[in-house]
Amino acid sequence: MARTGTTDYGRLTKSGVALGLALLVVSIGVELAAAGLHYPLPAWEDTLFMDLGVIGLLLFVLSPFVFGIVLPLVE
């Protein structure tokens, strides 16, 4: 008997895509705002927002495959 029979994969897929898109938009928005205001970001903030953008992009791209295709087939 499967333990994940009640998992709502559609909701997980939509939430993952929305979260990934939000992280990507925040990352790009902060970088563009800092560049537009001629405000140099410290190195740790630049790294933080770059990593945030990469994680957001990966989450945005991989959520439909993982939660929408792979996990329902494995169940």
DOGU-899845 format. One line per 10 residues: number of its first residue (from 1); their letters; for each residue z, x, y of N, C-alpha, C, O, CB. Coordinates in Angstrom, 1 decimal. Glycine has a CB too. Example, Ala and Ser with C-alpha at 12.3 -4.5 7.8 and 13.67 -1.06 7.14 Angstrom:
<nodes>
1 = as = 7.8:13.2:-5.7:7.8:12.3:-4.5:7.8:13.2:-3.3:8.5:14.2:-3.3:9.0:11.3:-4.5  7.1:12.8:-2.2:7.1:13.7:-1.1:7.9:12.9:0.0:8.0:13.4:1.1:5.7:14.1:-0.6
</nodes>
This chain:
<nodes>
1 = martgttdyg = 0.0:0.8:-1.2:0.0:0.0:0.0:0.0:0.9:1.2:0.8:1.8:1.3:1.2:-1.0:0.0  -0.8:0.6:2.2:-1.0:1.4:3.4:0.2:1.1:4.4:0.5:-0.1:4.6:-2.3:1.1:4.1  0.7:2.1:5.0:1.7:1.9:6.0:1.1:1.6:7.3:1.8:1.0:8.2:2.6:3.2:6.1  -0.1:1.9:7.6:-0.7:1.7:8.9:-1.6:0.5:8.9:-2.5:0.4:9.7:-1.6:2.9:9.2  -1.3:-0.5:8.1:-2.1:-1.7:8.1:-2.0:-2.5:9.3:-2.9:-3.3:9.6:-1.7:-2.6:6.9  -1.0:-2.4:10.1:-0.8:-3.2:11.3:-1.2:-2.4:12.6:-1.0:-2.9:13.7:0.6:-3.7:11.5  -1.8:-1.2:12.5:-2.2:-0.4:13.6:-3.4:-1.0:14.3:-4.4:-1.4:13.7:-2.5:1.0:13.2  -3.3:-1.2:15.6:-4.4:-1.8:16.4:-5.3:-0.6:16.9:-5.0:0.0:18.0:-3.8:-2.6:17.6  -6.3:-0.3:16.2:-7.1:0.9:16.6:-8.0:0.6:17.8:-8.3:1.6:18.6:-8.1:1.2:15.4  -8.3:-0.6:18.1:-9.0:-0.9:19.3:-8.2:-0.6:20.5:-8.7:-0.1:21.5:-9.4:-2.4:19.3
11 = rltksgvalg = -6.9:-1.0:20.5:-6.0:-0.7:21.6:-5.8:0.8:21.8:-5.8:1.3:22.9:-4.7:-1.5:21.4  -5.6:1.5:20.7:-5.5:2.9:20.8:-6.7:3.6:21.3:-6.6:4.6:22.1:-5.1:3.5:19.4  -7.9:3.2:20.9:-9.1:3.7:21.5:-9.2:3.5:23.0:-9.5:4.4:23.7:-10.3:3.1:20.7  -9.0:2.3:23.4:-9.1:2.0:24.8:-8.1:2.7:25.6:-8.4:3.2:26.7:-9.0:0.5:25.0  -6.9:2.8:25.1:-5.8:3.5:25.8:-6.1:5.0:25.9:-5.9:5.7:26.9:-4.5:3.3:25.1  -6.6:5.6:24.8:-6.9:7.0:24.8:-8.1:7.3:25.8:-8.0:8.4:26.5:-7.3:7.5:23.5  -9.1:6.5:25.9:-10.2:6.7:26.8:-9.7:6.6:28.2:-10.1:7.3:29.1:-11.3:5.7:26.5  -8.9:5.5:28.5:-8.4:5.3:29.8:-7.5:6.4:30.3:-7.5:6.9:31.4:-7.6:4.0:29.9  -6.6:6.9:29.4:-5.7:8.0:29.8:-6.5:9.3:30.0:-6.2:10.0:31.0:-4.7:8.3:28.7  -7.5:9.6:29.2:-8.3:10.8:29.4:-9.1:10.7:30.7:-9.2:11.7:31.4:-9.3:10.9:28.2
21 = lallvvsigv = -9.6:9.6:31.0:-10.4:9.4:32.2:-9.4:9.5:33.4:-9.8:10.1:34.4:-11.1:8.0:32.3  -8.2:9.0:33.3:-7.3:9.1:34.4:-6.9:10.6:34.7:-6.8:11.0:35.8:-6.0:8.3:34.1  -6.6:11.3:33.6:-6.3:12.7:33.7:-7.4:13.5:34.4:-7.2:14.4:35.2:-5.9:13.3:32.4  -8.6:13.2:33.9:-9.8:13.9:34.5:-10.0:13.6:35.9:-10.3:14.5:36.7:-11.0:13.5:33.7  -9.8:12.3:36.3:-10.0:11.9:37.7:-8.9:12.6:38.6:-9.2:13.0:39.7:-10.0:10.4:37.9  -7.7:12.6:38.1:-6.6:13.2:38.9:-6.9:14.7:39.1:-6.7:15.2:40.2:-5.3:13.0:38.2  -7.3:15.4:38.0:-7.6:16.8:38.1:-8.7:17.1:39.1:-8.6:18.0:40.0:-7.9:17.3:36.7  -9.8:16.4:39.0:-10.9:16.6:39.9:-10.6:16.2:41.3:-11.0:16.9:42.2:-12.2:15.9:39.4  -9.9:15.1:41.4:-9.5:14.7:42.8:-8.6:15.6:43.5:-8.8:15.9:44.7:-8.8:13.3:42.7  -7.6:16.2:42.8:-6.8:17.2:43.5:-7.5:18.4:43.8:-7.4:19.0:44.9:-5.6:17.5:42.6
31 = elaaaglhyp = -8.4:18.9:42.9:-9.2:20.1:43.2:-10.1:19.9:44.4:-10.2:20.8:45.3:-10.0:20.5:42.0  -10.8:18.7:44.5:-11.7:18.5:45.6:-10.9:18.2:46.9:-11.4:18.7:47.9:-12.5:17.2:45.3  -9.8:17.6:46.8:-9.0:17.4:48.0:-8.5:18.7:48.6:-8.5:18.9:49.8:-7.8:16.4:47.8  -8.0:19.6:47.7:-7.5:20.9:48.2:-8.6:21.7:48.8:-8.4:22.4:49.8:-6.8:21.6:47.0  -9.8:21.6:48.2:-10.9:22.4:48.7:-11.4:21.8:50.0:-11.8:22.5:51.0:-12.1:22.4:47.7  -11.4:20.4:50.1:-11.8:19.8:51.4:-10.9:20.0:52.5:-11.3:20.1:53.7:-11.9:18.3:51.1  -9.6:20.2:52.2:-8.6:20.4:53.3:-8.4:21.9:53.5:-7.6:22.3:54.4:-7.3:19.8:52.9  -9.2:22.8:52.9:-9.1:24.2:53.0:-7.6:24.7:52.6:-7.1:25.6:53.3:-9.5:24.7:54.4  -7.0:24.1:51.6:-5.7:24.4:51.2:-5.8:25.2:49.9:-6.2:24.7:48.9:-4.8:23.1:51.0  -5.4:26.5:49.9:-5.5:27.3:48.7:-4.4:26.9:47.7:-3.2:27.0:48.1:-5.5:28.8:49.0
41 = lpawedtlfm = -4.7:26.5:46.6:-3.7:26.2:45.6:-3.2:27.4:45.0:-3.9:28.4:44.7:-4.3:25.3:44.4  -1.9:27.5:44.7:-1.3:28.6:44.0:-1.9:28.7:42.6:-2.5:27.7:42.1:0.2:28.5:43.9  -1.9:29.9:42.0:-2.5:30.1:40.7:-2.0:29.2:39.7:-2.7:28.7:38.8:-2.4:31.6:40.3  -0.7:28.9:39.6:-0.1:28.1:38.6:-0.6:26.7:38.7:-0.8:26.0:37.7:1.4:28.2:38.6  -0.7:26.2:40.0:-1.2:24.8:40.2:-2.7:24.7:39.8:-3.1:23.7:39.2:-1.0:24.4:41.6  -3.5:25.7:40.1:-4.9:25.7:39.8:-5.0:25.7:38.2:-5.9:25.0:37.7:-5.6:27.0:40.4  -4.2:26.5:37.6:-4.2:26.5:36.1:-3.8:25.2:35.5:-4.4:24.7:34.6:-3.3:27.6:35.5  -2.8:24.6:36.1:-2.3:23.3:35.7:-3.3:22.2:35.8:-3.6:21.5:34.8:-1.1:22.9:36.5  -4.0:22.1:36.9:-5.0:21.1:37.1:-6.3:21.4:36.3:-7.0:20.4:35.8:-5.4:21.0:38.5  -6.6:22.6:36.0:-7.7:23.0:35.2:-7.4:22.5:33.7:-8.3:21.9:33.1:-8.0:24.5:35.2
51 = dlgviglllf = -6.2:22.8:33.3:-5.8:22.4:31.9:-5.7:20.9:31.8:-6.1:20.4:30.8:-4.5:23.0:31.5  -5.3:20.3:32.9:-5.2:18.8:32.9:-6.6:18.2:32.7:-6.8:17.2:32.0:-4.5:18.3:34.2  -7.6:18.8:33.4:-9.0:18.3:33.3:-9.6:18.5:31.9:-10.3:17.7:31.4:-9.8:19.0:34.4  -9.3:19.7:31.3:-9.8:20.0:30.0:-9.2:19.0:29.0:-9.9:18.5:28.1:-9.5:21.4:29.6  -7.9:18.8:29.1:-7.2:17.9:28.1:-7.7:16.4:28.3:-8.0:15.7:27.4:-5.7:17.9:28.3  -7.9:16.1:29.6:-8.4:14.7:29.9:-9.9:14.5:29.4:-10.2:13.5:28.8:-8.4:14.5:31.4  -10.7:15.6:29.5:-12.1:15.5:29.0:-12.1:15.4:27.5:-12.8:14.6:26.9:-12.9:16.7:29.5  -11.3:16.2:26.8:-11.2:16.2:25.4:-10.7:14.8:24.9:-11.2:14.3:23.9:-10.3:17.3:24.8  -9.7:14.3:25.5:-9.1:13.0:25.1:-10.1:11.9:25.4:-10.3:11.0:24.6:-7.8:12.7:25.9  -10.9:12.0:26.5:-11.9:11.0:26.8:-13.0:11.0:25.8:-13.5:9.9:25.4:-12.4:11.2:28.2
61 = vlspfvfgiv = -13.4:12.1:25.3:-14.5:12.3:24.4:-14.1:12.0:23.0:-14.9:11.4:22.2:-15.2:13.6:24.5  -13.0:12.5:22.6:-12.6:12.4:21.2:-11.9:11.1:20.7:-11.8:10.8:19.5:-11.7:13.6:20.8  -11.3:10.4:21.7:-10.6:9.2:21.3:-11.4:8.2:20.6:-11.0:7.6:19.6:-10.0:8.5:22.6  -12.7:7.9:21.0:-13.5:6.9:20.3:-13.8:7.3:18.9:-13.8:6.5:18.0:-14.7:6.6:21.0  -14.0:8.6:18.7:-14.3:9.1:17.3:-13.1:9.1:16.4:-13.2:8.7:15.3:-14.9:10.5:17.4  -12.0:9.5:17.0:-10.8:9.6:16.1:-10.2:8.2:15.9:-10.0:7.9:14.7:-9.7:10.5:16.8  -9.9:7.5:16.9:-9.2:6.2:16.7:-10.2:5.0:16.4:-9.8:4.0:15.9:-8.5:5.8:18.0  -11.5:5.2:16.8:-12.4:4.1:16.6:-13.2:4.2:15.3:-13.7:3.2:14.7:-13.3:4.0:17.7  -13.4:5.5:14.8:-14.3:5.7:13.6:-13.5:6.3:12.4:-13.5:5.7:11.4:-15.4:6.6:14.0  -12.9:7.4:12.7:-12.3:8.2:11.6:-11.1:7.5:11.0:-11.0:7.3:9.8:-11.9:9.6:12.0
71 = lplve = -10.1:7.2:11.8:-8.8:6.6:11.3:-9.0:5.2:10.6:-8.4:5.0:9.5:-7.8:6.4:12.4  -9.9:4.3:11.1:-10.1:3.1:10.3:-10.8:3.3:9.0:-10.5:2.6:8.0:-10.9:2.1:11.2  -11.6:4.3:8.9:-12.3:4.6:7.6:-11.3:5.3:6.6:-11.4:5.0:5.4:-13.5:5.5:7.9  -10.4:6.1:7.1:-9.5:6.7:6.3:-8.5:5.7:5.7:-8.0:5.9:4.6:-8.7:7.9:7.0  -8.1:4.7:6.5:-7.2:3.7:6.1:-7.8:2.9:5.0:-7.2:2.0:4.4:-6.7:2.8:7.2
</nodes>
